[in-house]
Amino acid sequence: KNQVEQSPQSLIILEGKNCTLQCNYTVSPFSNLRWYKQDTGRGPVSLTIMTFSENTKSNGRYTATLDADTKQSSLHITASQLSDSASYICVVSPNYGGATNKLIFGTGTLLAVQP
Amino acid sequence: DVKVTQSSRYLVKRTGEKVFLECVQDMDHENMFWYRQDPGLGLRLIYFSYDVKMKEKGDIPEGYSVSREKKERFSLILESASTNQTSMYLCATAKTGARGHGYTFGSGTRLTVV
């Protein structure tokens, strides 16, 4: 069964510190892997997207890495800010062929940044 | 920027009511999706549509139906709302062949059924 698992479930860090969120997946073959940020009560917003051939992708203080051999991805947040407090969701797009855009979602890591 | 607009941020409905959740997009995306999001379960696909008047069941279609009469609008219908349909509902759109690229979510509708 295609799955996406994230760890930790929740995380509390102090403002200014770095953190790393993990994503393990069993989806195969896959087309791309995406990290979303979801603020409380809002829809998810894309942070990064990587195809299976990419190892890393950055978006400001967010850096995602991908190891397609071990089926692992991580999201590293540098110099955290209070506004980084949100749920971070790892999403994998299977490569089923055709035009279907079905995605497989992890359950997210809830990050709280404290002053 | 693609805009995906969901008509209501918060809704409170009574058990047994018929509920309509509306989603409108302003780009020319062929694909539209309805998800529900519950704590600990992540996003689960209810229905999706890859063209006008076309619809496909997702993973949890029971108790829901959809309508896509125009390309820009995708409606989710709860024929007879029940308390277990209390959830956050998210609409998303994507261009055909994009394989996740350009996938865009609306802001969500928090539905409470009492």
Interface residues (C-beta under 8 A of the other chain):
Chain A: S31 N32 R34 Y36 G41 R42 G43 P44 V45 S46 I49 I89 V91 S93 N95 A99 T100 N101 K102 L103 F105 G106 T107 G108
Chain B: V4 R9 N31 F33 G40 L41 G42 L43 L45 F48 Y50 G58 M88 L90 A94 T96 G97 A98 R99 G100 H101 Y103 T104 F105 G106 S107 G108 R110
